[in-house]
Amino acid sequence: MTTKLPQGVGEYFALPQSDWINAKSLGVATEESFTRAEWPTDAKYVAFSSTGDFYMKFNGTAAAATDTTDGTASELNPTVRRLVLGDGTAVTKISVISPAACIVTMSFYQNP
């Protein structure tokens, strides 16, 4: 069972402690991935935190930023994201990479 998000989002919003948190210890420029089997089936959201800068990509392979102008770049230091892409496709893989060694945590939440 995944921690539920608060039903009301007021002026002051804080996430509760998640009861499902995964972590990856990243080496320098070494991509690591989580697959759908590694997070709760009822999870709808993921909150990211890290000890350093990192890049994330859903359903693909994360890469450090370069000049990318076609919309396919990986996201730098995401915060809270829905586990659904903009076109409604479910997220089945979360890929992360960092230019320096760091630890990335992912806290999972379900709908309120």
Secondary structure by P-SEA (a helix, b strand, c coil): cccccccccccbbbbccccbbbbbbcccccccccccccccccccbbbbbccccbbbbccbbbbcccccccccccccccccccccccccccccbbbbbbccbbbbbbbbbccc
